[in-house]
């Protein structure tokens, strides 16, 4: 297609040309680029997902760096185009980079940035929200009210599940999984069972301490258990939240066989990656088990859902909004911009990409470093000693 006409330009006489394929929340990221002599071009075209051809047109003949989105296919075609235009930096406005061919980027000398360390609590909050919404059938009840069907209190109207005293299961107890577990244990006094290849020592200590606190105050203490297999979690938990990475070992981790292991009234939540769940098998399981409920923020063929999923009353589906809190999305935009800016300026890579608070302070300038470059080692980039 022809070059998109809907472009917003900041600092037109800037020395470095940076392109953002989408408008992003907040203004701090814009100001940081402009203050460092960047000409910033933001594509404002009303198109949810830009094609490869769209992005090539945006890159043009000269481009120092691009801020992109996880819906875009960043492979050899785009990285070769960016390299020809003199670009050395690309950053996803996301912690994940499944849409990026990192090897191709490295081949063309392009640094690939992402935005970790800023999504933990907000993603865990959405997983907790979906858990509670499913347990108490809130979406069904809301639709019932809006349809004008409520004509008085009834003993059996939208009876759901009490979370207190039940068991929450976590598959993948990393930062987000552990944050979710803490919310469910402390917020609803649930017992915990988790499965992870690595021991979640801090999480275990937290649950133990909270159990002691409850016991000291005359309440039933909560408990925790590290499962030896994922199947153990599936069989024992009342609420199961998925937080694994996506690779060949976790593709369709939840499938017909594993779904059959879960309790008939279990709740399954996925805010990790869509292909972790076999959506076709899930739809069949929902049909056959009307008291089984699911909350999904991600989908196998995003942005599409498998046939039948949208028709299921026992499914809650939201459009990939786990990181959609104001502070988080503005922070992601800032980190993505600083990844690109840092590479343009020749800054080293921040030594701990999960400790990003210094980059997000509103009262102090950010460190002279790239917050997170996933192929830094492959490119031989220096590491900050700050």
C-alpha positions as CSV (number, residue, x, y, z in Angstrom):
1,X,0.0,0.0,0.0
2,X,1.0,3.6,-0.3
3,X,2.7,5.2,2.7
4,X,0.1,5.8,5.4
5,X,-1.1,9.4,5.4
6,X,-2.2,9.5,9.0
7,X,1.1,10.3,10.8
8,X,1.6,12.5,13.9
9,X,5.0,14.1,13.9
10,X,6.9,15.4,17.0
11,X,10.1,17.5,16.8
12,X,10.3,17.5,13.0
13,X,13.9,18.7,12.9
14,X,15.2,16.0,15.3
15,X,18.5,14.3,14.5
16,X,17.2,10.7,14.9
17,X,14.1,9.4,13.3
18,X,12.1,7.0,15.5
19,X,8.8,5.5,14.3
20,X,6.0,4.2,16.5
21,X,3.6,1.9,14.7
22,X,0.8,2.8,17.1
23,X,-0.1,5.7,19.5
24,X,0.8,4.7,23.0
25,X,-0.6,5.8,26.4
26,X,0.9,8.8,28.2
27,X,3.2,11.5,27.0
28,X,6.4,10.8,29.0
29,X,7.7,8.4,26.4
30,X,7.2,11.1,23.7
31,X,8.9,13.8,25.8
32,X,11.9,11.5,26.5
33,X,12.5,11.0,22.8
34,X,12.0,14.6,21.8
35,X,14.3,15.8,24.6
36,X,17.1,13.6,23.1
37,X,16.8,15.1,19.6
38,X,14.6,12.5,18.1
39,X,12.1,13.1,15.4
40,X,9.1,11.0,16.4
41,X,6.6,9.8,13.9
42,X,3.5,8.0,15.2
43,X,1.3,6.1,12.9
44,X,-2.3,7.0,13.7
45,X,-3.9,5.0,10.9
46,X,-7.2,3.4,12.0
47,X,-6.1,-0.1,11.5
48,X,-5.8,-2.5,14.4
49,X,-3.0,-4.7,12.9
50,X,-0.5,-3.2,10.4
51,X,0.7,-5.5,7.7
52,X,4.4,-6.0,6.8
53,X,3.9,-3.7,3.8
54,X,2.4,-1.0,6.0
55,X,5.4,-1.1,8.3
56,X,8.0,-1.1,5.5
57,X,6.3,2.0,4.2
58,X,6.6,3.6,7.7
59,X,10.3,2.7,8.0
60,X,11.1,4.4,4.7
61,X,14.6,5.2,3.5
62,X,16.0,6.4,6.8
63,X,14.9,5.2,10.2
64,X,17.0,4.8,13.4
65,X,14.6,2.8,15.4
66,X,11.0,1.4,15.7
67,X,8.6,0.9,18.5
68,X,6.2,-1.9,17.5
69,X,3.4,-4.0,18.9
70,X,3.0,-7.8,19.6
71,X,0.3,-8.0,16.9
72,X,3.0,-7.3,14.2
73,X,5.0,-10.0,12.4
74,X,8.6,-8.9,12.9
75,X,10.7,-11.3,10.8
76,X,13.5,-11.1,8.3
77,X,11.6,-8.9,5.9
78,X,11.1,-6.1,8.4
79,X,14.5,-6.4,10.0
80,X,16.2,-6.3,6.6
81,X,14.2,-3.2,5.7
82,X,15.0,-1.5,9.0
83,X,18.7,-2.4,8.6
84,X,18.7,-0.9,5.0
85,X,17.3,2.3,6.5
86,X,20.1,2.5,9.0
87,X,18.1,1.3,12.0
88,X,19.7,-0.5,14.9
89,X,16.9,-0.7,17.4
90,X,13.4,-2.2,17.7
91,X,11.3,-2.6,20.8
92,X,8.0,-4.4,21.4
93,X,5.7,-2.6,23.7
94,X,5.2,-5.9,25.5
95,X,7.1,-8.3,27.8
96,X,6.5,-11.1,25.3
97,X,8.2,-11.3,21.9
98,X,6.7,-14.4,20.2
99,X,6.0,-12.1,17.2
100,X,9.7,-11.4,16.8
101,X,12.3,-13.5,15.0
102,X,15.2,-12.6,17.3
103,X,17.7,-14.5,15.2
104,X,16.8,-12.4,12.1
105,X,17.1,-9.2,14.1
106,X,20.6,-10.3,15.4
107,X,21.6,-11.2,11.8
108,X,20.9,-7.6,10.8
109,X,22.5,-6.1,13.9
110,X,19.2,-4.9,15.3
111,X,18.7,-4.8,19.1
112,X,15.3,-6.2,20.2
113,X,13.8,-4.7,23.3
114,X,10.9,-5.7,25.5
115,X,9.2,-4.3,28.6
116,X,9.4,-6.7,31.6
117,X,9.2,-5.8,35.3
118,X,6.2,-3.5,34.9
119,X,3.3,-6.0,34.2
120,X,3.5,-8.3,37.2
121,X,0.9,-6.9,39.6
122,X,-1.6,-5.7,36.9
123,X,-1.6,-9.1,35.2
124,X,-2.0,-10.9,38.5
125,X,-4.9,-8.6,39.3
126,X,-6.7,-9.5,36.1
127,X,-6.2,-13.2,36.8
128,X,-7.6,-12.7,40.3
129,X,-10.5,-10.7,38.8
130,X,-11.4,-13.4,36.3
131,X,-11.2,-16.0,39.1
132,X,-13.7,-14.1,41.3
133,X,-15.9,-13.2,38.3
134,X,-16.2,-16.8,37.3
135,X,-16.7,-18.1,40.9
136,X,-19.6,-15.6,41.5
137,X,-21.0,-15.7,37.9
138,X,-20.9,-12.0,37.7
139,X,-21.1,-11.7,33.9
140,X,-24.1,-14.0,33.7
141,X,-25.8,-12.0,36.4
142,X,-25.0,-8.7,34.7
143,X,-26.5,-9.8,31.4
144,X,-29.6,-11.1,33.3
145,X,-30.1,-7.7,34.8
146,X,-29.6,-5.8,31.6
147,X,-32.1,-8.0,29.8
148,X,-34.8,-7.0,32.3
149,X,-35.3,-10.5,33.6
150,X,-34.9,-9.8,37.3
151,X,-38.3,-9.7,39.1
152,X,-37.3,-10.6,42.6
153,X,-34.8,-12.5,44.9
154,X,-34.7,-16.2,44.5
155,X,-32.8,-18.8,46.6
156,X,-31.1,-20.4,43.6
157,X,-30.5,-17.4,41.5
158,X,-26.9,-17.4,40.2
159,X,-25.5,-19.5,43.0
160,X,-21.7,-19.6,42.6
161,X,-18.7,-20.8,44.6
162,X,-17.2,-19.5,47.8
163,X,-13.5,-19.2,47.4
164,X,-12.6,-19.1,51.1
165,X,-11.1,-22.4,52.3
166,X,-10.8,-23.8,48.7
167,X,-7.6,-24.5,47.0
168,X,-6.0,-22.3,44.3
169,X,-3.6,-24.0,41.9
170,X,-0.9,-22.1,40.1
171,X,0.9,-23.5,37.1
172,X,4.1,-21.5,36.8
173,X,5.1,-19.7,40.0
174,X,7.3,-17.0,38.6
175,X,6.7,-13.3,39.3
176,X,3.2,-13.1,37.9
177,X,2.1,-16.6,39.2
178,X,3.4,-15.8,42.7
179,X,1.8,-12.4,42.8
180,X,-1.5,-14.0,41.8
181,X,-1.1,-16.7,44.4
182,X,-0.4,-14.1,47.2
183,X,-3.6,-12.2,46.2
184,X,-5.8,-15.3,46.3
185,X,-4.3,-16.6,49.5
186,X,-4.3,-13.4,51.4
187,X,-7.4,-11.9,49.9
188,X,-9.7,-15.0,50.0
189,X,-7.8,-17.2,52.5
190,X,-7.4,-20.0,50.0
191,X,-4.9,-22.9,50.3
192,X,-2.2,-23.1,47.7
193,X,-0.9,-25.8,45.5
194,X,1.6,-24.9,42.8
195,X,3.7,-26.5,40.1
196,X,7.0,-25.1,38.9
197,X,10.3,-26.5,37.8
198,X,11.9,-24.2,40.4
199,X,11.0,-23.8,44.1
200,X,9.1,-20.6,44.9
201,X,10.8,-20.1,48.2
202,X,9.5,-16.5,48.8
203,X,6.0,-17.5,48.0
204,X,6.2,-20.5,50.4
205,X,7.5,-18.3,53.2
206,X,4.7,-15.8,52.6
207,X,2.0,-18.4,52.8
208,X,3.6,-20.0,55.9
209,X,3.8,-16.6,57.6
210,X,0.2,-15.7,56.7
211,X,-0.9,-19.1,58.0
212,X,0.8,-18.4,61.4
213,X,-0.9,-15.0,61.5
214,X,-4.4,-16.5,60.9
215,X,-3.8,-19.2,63.5
216,X,-2.6,-16.7,66.1
217,X,-5.8,-14.8,65.6
218,X,-8.0,-17.8,66.0
219,X,-8.7,-18.5,62.4
220,X,-8.0,-21.6,60.2
221,X,-4.5,-21.3,58.8
222,X,-3.9,-21.5,55.1
223,X,-1.5,-24.2,53.7
224,X,0.7,-24.6,50.7
225,X,2.1,-27.5,48.8
226,X,4.6,-27.7,45.9
227,X,3.2,-30.4,43.6
228,X,5.6,-32.9,42.0
229,X,3.6,-32.9,38.8
230,X,1.2,-30.6,37.0
231,X,-1.5,-33.3,37.1
232,X,-1.5,-33.1,40.8
233,X,-2.5,-29.5,40.7
234,X,-5.2,-30.1,38.1
235,X,-6.8,-32.9,40.3
236,X,-6.7,-31.0,43.6
237,X,-7.3,-27.3,42.8
238,X,-10.7,-25.6,42.7
239,X,-9.3,-22.6,40.9
240,X,-6.4,-23.1,38.4
241,X,-4.4,-20.2,36.9
242,X,-1.9,-20.7,34.1
243,X,1.3,-18.7,34.2
244,X,3.9,-20.7,32.1
245,X,6.0,-19.4,29.3
246,X,5.0,-20.5,25.8
247,X,7.4,-23.0,24.1
248,X,7.1,-26.4,22.5
249,X,6.7,-28.0,25.9
250,X,3.8,-25.8,27.0
251,X,1.9,-25.7,23.7
252,X,-1.6,-27.2,24.4
253,X,-0.5,-27.8,28.0
254,X,-4.3,-27.8,28.7
255,X,-5.9,-30.3,26.4
256,X,-8.7,-32.9,26.4
257,X,-6.7,-35.2,28.6
258,X,-5.7,-32.6,31.2
259,X,-9.1,-31.0,31.3
260,X,-10.6,-34.4,32.2
261,X,-8.5,-34.4,35.3
262,X,-10.0,-31.2,36.7
263,X,-12.9,-31.1,39.1
264,X,-16.3,-30.8,37.5
265,X,-16.9,-27.3,39.1
266,X,-13.3,-26.1,38.7
267,X,-12.4,-22.7,37.4
268,X,-9.6,-22.3,34.8
269,X,-7.9,-18.9,34.2
270,X,-5.4,-18.1,31.4
271,X,-3.7,-14.7,31.3
272,X,-0.4,-16.1,29.9
273,X,-0.4,-17.2,26.3
274,X,-3.3,-18.4,24.2
275,X,-1.7,-21.5,22.7
276,X,-1.1,-22.9,26.1
277,X,-4.8,-24.0,25.9
278,X,-6.3,-26.3,23.2
279,X,-9.3,-24.1,22.6
280,X,-11.2,-26.7,20.6
281,X,-10.9,-29.2,23.5
282,X,-11.9,-26.4,25.9
283,X,-15.1,-25.6,24.1
284,X,-16.1,-29.3,24.1
285,X,-15.3,-29.5,27.8
286,X,-17.4,-26.4,28.6
287,X,-20.3,-27.9,26.7
288,X,-20.1,-31.2,28.5
289,X,-19.5,-29.7,32.0
290,X,-21.8,-26.7,32.5
291,X,-20.6,-26.0,36.0
292,X,-16.9,-25.8,34.8
293,X,-16.0,-22.2,34.2
294,X,-13.1,-20.5,32.4
295,X,-11.7,-16.9,32.3
296,X,-9.6,-16.1,29.2
297,X,-7.6,-13.0,28.4
298,X,-5.6,-14.6,25.6
299,X,-6.6,-16.9,22.7
300,X,-5.0,-19.6,20.6
301,X,-5.5,-17.7,17.2
302,X,-5.7,-14.2,18.6
303,X,-7.7,-12.0,17.8
304,X,-10.1,-14.8,16.9
305,X,-11.8,-17.4,19.1
306,X,-12.4,-21.0,18.2
307,X,-16.0,-21.7,17.0
308,X,-18.4,-22.0,19.9
309,X,-16.4,-20.3,22.6
310,X,-18.3,-17.0,22.4
311,X,-21.6,-18.9,22.9
312,X,-20.6,-20.5,26.1
313,X,-22.3,-19.0,29.2
314,X,-19.6,-20.6,31.4
315,X,-16.8,-18.8,29.6
316,X,-15.6,-15.2,30.4
317,X,-13.6,-13.7,27.6
318,X,-11.8,-10.4,27.6
319,X,-9.6,-8.9,24.8
320,X,-6.0,-9.3,26.1
321,X,-6.2,-6.6,28.7
322,X,-4.1,-8.1,31.5
323,X,-1.6,-5.2,31.3
324,X,-4.3,-2.5,30.7
325,X,-3.9,-0.4,33.7
326,X,-2.9,3.2,33.2
327,X,0.3,3.1,35.2
328,X,1.4,-0.2,33.5
329,X,0.6,0.8,29.9
330,X,2.3,4.2,30.3
331,X,5.3,2.4,31.9
332,X,5.5,-0.1,29.0
333,X,5.5,2.8,26.5
334,X,8.3,4.5,28.4
335,X,10.4,1.3,28.6
336,X,9.9,0.6,24.9
337,X,11.0,4.2,24.0
338,X,14.0,4.0,26.2
339,X,15.1,0.7,24.7
340,X,15.2,2.3,21.3
341,X,16.7,5.6,22.5
342,X,19.4,3.8,24.5
343,X,20.5,1.8,21.5
344,X,20.6,4.9,19.3
345,X,22.7,6.7,21.9
346,X,25.0,3.8,22.4
347,X,24.0,3.2,26.0
348,X,24.8,-0.1,27.8
349,X,22.1,-2.6,28.7
350,X,20.6,-2.4,32.2
351,X,21.9,-5.2,34.3
352,X,18.5,-6.3,35.8
353,X,15.6,-6.0,33.3
354,X,13.1,-6.9,36.1
355,X,14.1,-3.9,38.3
356,X,12.9,-1.1,36.1
357,X,11.7,1.4,38.7
358,X,14.6,3.8,38.1
359,X,13.3,4.2,34.5
360,X,9.8,5.0,35.6
361,X,10.4,7.7,38.2
362,X,8.6,11.0,37.4
363,X,11.0,13.0,39.5
364,X,14.4,11.9,38.2
365,X,15.8,11.4,34.7
366,X,16.1,7.7,33.6
367,X,19.4,5.9,33.8
368,X,21.6,6.1,30.7
369,X,20.9,2.5,29.8
370,X,18.6,0.3,27.7
371,X,16.1,-1.2,30.1
372,X,15.8,-4.6,28.4
373,X,17.4,-6.0,25.2
374,X,16.7,-9.7,24.7
375,X,19.5,-10.3,22.2
376,X,22.1,-8.2,24.0
377,X,24.5,-11.1,24.5
378,X,24.3,-12.2,20.9
379,X,25.1,-8.7,19.8
380,X,27.9,-8.3,22.3
381,X,26.3,-5.2,23.9
382,X,27.9,-3.9,27.1
383,X,26.1,-4.2,30.4
384,X,25.5,-1.3,32.7
385,X,27.3,-1.3,36.0
386,X,24.9,1.2,37.6
